[in-house]
Amino acid sequence: MIPGSVAKRYAKALVEVAAASGEQEAVARDLRAFADVLRDQHTLRQVLANPSVPRRDAAAIVREIGTAMRLLPLTVTFLQIALEGGRLSGLDAILEAYELLLDERLGRLKAVVTSAVPLDGETRERLRRRLATVTGKEVYLEVQTDPGLLGGLVARIGSRLYDGSLKTQLARLRDELARA
């Protein structure tokens, strides 16, 4: 893993270059896809991290995978630079920093919403509009399910938490009854 400040420097450089070419969103998709491959392919991760594998061979592997995945040339070049700098193992941190910088640049926020049951499209849209009204910014949702919430939902936007879950409401009621 790489320190957050290093991940931010790599992400900032990439977001600047991607913005200049108008490829910010596509680069984010590419990075997510490549990070998923690295997470899923333990052997690939080991080969790319192995110092005994010549860097040019590792870079060729990244290039071939990028071509097979139809990644943008900008993304492939960035991945090779990260590999060369020994930072490819920190791709998840770079991706997270990249997404935050991109959202900031585009004036939007990501809301991570967890609900007890899957949300239908209409409910997602109403929730997205409501959160946009509350925050005053464009909001996009990343939706997860957790049956442990029992009902309702929890939304996290940055460091702010909006908890409307039945589990939390029951816990509050229990605490109030215990104090009474």
C-alpha positions in Angstrom: 0.0 0.0 0.0 1.2 3.5 -0.7 0.7 6.6 1.6 -2.4 8.7 0.9 -0.3 11.7 -0.1 1.5 9.7 -2.8 -1.8 8.4 -4.1 -3.1 11.9 -4.2 -0.1 13.1 -6.2 -0.5 10.3 -8.8 -4.3 10.9 -8.9 -3.9 14.7 -9.3 -1.5 14.3 -12.2 -3.8 11.8 -13.9 -6.9 13.9 -13.4 -5.2 16.9 -14.9 -4.0 15.0 -18.0 -7.4 13.3 -18.4 -9.2 16.6 -18.1 -7.1 18.1 -20.8 -8.1 15.3 -23.2 -11.7 15.1 -21.9 -11.3 11.5 -20.9 -11.8 11.8 -17.1 -14.8 9.5 -16.8 -13.4 6.9 -19.2 -10.1 6.9 -17.3 -12.0 6.3 -14.0 -13.9 3.4 -15.6 -10.6 2.0 -16.9 -8.9 2.3 -13.5 -11.8 0.6 -11.8 -11.7 -2.3 -14.3 -7.9 -2.8 -14.0 -8.1 -2.6 -10.2 -10.8 -5.3 -10.2 -8.5 -7.5 -12.3 -5.6 -7.0 -9.9 -7.9 -7.8 -7.0 -9.2 -11.0 -8.6 -5.9 -12.2 -10.2 -3.5 -13.0 -7.3 -0.9 -14.5 -9.7 -0.9 -11.4 -11.9 -0.5 -9.2 -8.8 2.5 -11.2 -7.6 4.2 -11.1 -11.1 3.8 -7.3 -11.4 5.0 -6.8 -7.8 8.0 -9.2 -8.2 11.2 -7.2 -8.4 12.9 -10.1 -10.2 10.6 -9.7 -13.2 12.2 -7.1 -15.4 10.2 -3.8 -15.5 10.0 -3.9 -19.3 8.4 -7.4 -19.1 6.0 -6.2 -16.5 5.2 -3.1 -18.5 4.6 -5.3 -21.6 2.1 -7.4 -19.5 0.3 -4.3 -18.4 0.2 -3.1 -22.1 -1.2 -6.5 -23.3 -3.8 -6.6 -20.6 -4.8 -3.0 -21.4 -5.1 -3.8 -25.0 -7.2 -6.9 -24.3 -9.5 -4.8 -21.9 -9.6 -2.0 -24.5 -8.3 0.5 -22.0 -7.5 4.0 -23.2 -3.9 4.6 -24.1 -3.7 7.3 -21.4 -4.8 4.7 -18.8 -2.3 2.1 -20.0 0.5 4.7 -20.0 -0.5 5.8 -16.5 -0.5 2.2 -15.2 2.9 1.6 -16.7 4.2 4.8 -15.0 2.7 3.6 -11.7 4.3 0.2 -12.2 7.7 1.8 -13.0 7.4 3.9 -9.8 6.6 0.8 -7.7 3.1 2.2 -7.0 0.8 -0.2 -8.9 0.2 -2.1 -5.6 -1.5 1.2 -4.4 -3.9 1.4 -7.4 -7.0 1.2 -5.1 -5.8 4.2 -3.1 -4.9 6.1 -6.3 -8.3 5.2 -7.8 -10.1 6.5 -4.6 -8.1 9.7 -4.7 -8.8 10.1 -8.4 -12.5 9.7 -8.0 -12.6 12.3 -5.2 -10.6 14.8 -7.2 -12.8 14.1 -10.3 -16.0 14.6 -8.3 -14.6 17.8 -6.8 -13.7 19.0 -10.3 -17.1 18.2 -11.7 -19.0 19.6 -8.7 -20.6 16.4 -7.7 -20.7 14.1 -4.7 -20.9 10.3 -4.3 -23.5 9.0 -1.8 -22.9 5.5 -0.6 -26.4 4.3 0.3 -27.0 1.0 2.2 -30.6 -0.3 2.4 -32.1 -3.4 3.9 -33.6 -4.4 0.5 -32.7 -3.6 -3.1 -34.0 -0.2 -4.2 -36.0 0.1 -7.4 -35.2 2.8 -10.0 -37.8 5.2 -9.0 -36.8 5.1 -5.3 -33.1 5.5 -6.3 -34.0 8.6 -8.3 -36.2 10.2 -5.5 -33.4 9.5 -3.0 -30.7 11.0 -5.4 -32.9 14.2 -5.9 -33.4 14.5 -2.2 -29.7 14.2 -1.4 -28.9 16.7 -4.1 -31.4 19.2 -2.5 -29.8 18.6 0.9 -26.2 19.0 -0.3 -26.8 21.6 -3.0 -24.7 19.6 -5.4 -25.2 16.9 -8.1 -25.2 13.5 -6.3 -24.7 10.1 -7.7 -25.4 6.9 -5.8 -23.5 3.8 -5.0 -26.1 1.4 -3.6 -25.5 -1.6 -1.4 -27.8 -3.8 0.5 -27.5 -5.0 4.1 -30.4 -7.0 5.5 -29.0 -6.3 9.0 -30.5 -2.8 8.8 -33.9 -4.4 9.1 -35.5 -1.5 7.2 -34.8 2.0 6.1 -31.4 3.1 4.8 -28.1 4.7 5.6 -26.5 7.3 3.3 -22.9 8.4 3.6 -21.7 11.5 1.7 -18.1 12.1 2.5 -17.8 12.2 6.3 -21.5 12.9 6.8 -23.8 10.1 7.8 -27.6 10.1 7.4 -28.9 7.1 9.3 -32.6 6.3 8.8 -32.3 2.6 9.4 -34.8 0.7 11.5 -31.9 -0.9 13.4 -30.6 2.5 14.6 -34.1 3.7 15.5 -34.7 0.6 17.6 -31.3 1.1 19.3 -32.3 4.7 20.1 -35.6 3.6 21.5 -33.9 0.9 23.6 -31.5 3.5 25.0 -34.3 5.9 25.8 -36.3 3.2 27.6 -33.2 2.2 29.6 -32.7 5.8 30.8 -36.4 6.1 31.8 
